[in-house]
Amino acid sequence: MERTTTGGGYTGGGNSPNLTNPKIEGATQAAHQATDKVADKAAAQVDRLSATAHRAIDGAGSAASSAAEWASTIPEQAKQMQAEFVESASASIRARPIATVAGALVIGYLLGRLARW
């Protein structure tokens, strides 16, 4: 069946009568315009939502990157604290070696007594 449009009308082909009705054409045009408006609004909403999602993902990525940088500094800080503690303990032991050994013996004895209970 051949379909041709002439002057906005529809003919079913061959010798079929012209089925063009101005009211139907107007309603069709109005429906097309309404559909186009809805599609434009939907596209604008999708664009806005997409932009919002991209900003949220970028923010989350930035936060994760900052957290990873902060976490990578923790082992170095722990090493520094350990070195400071060892140096402090060594200095204290060098300053009072007899008191340190006596204190260690007393603590060891008390822990031994507690362990027997």
Secondary structure by P-SEA (a helix, b strand, c coil): cbbbbccccccccccccccccaaaaaaaaaaaaaaaaaaaaaaaaaaaaaaaaaaaaaaaaaaaaaaaaaaaaaaaaaaaaaaaaaaaaaaaaaacaaaaaaaaaaaaaaaaaaaac
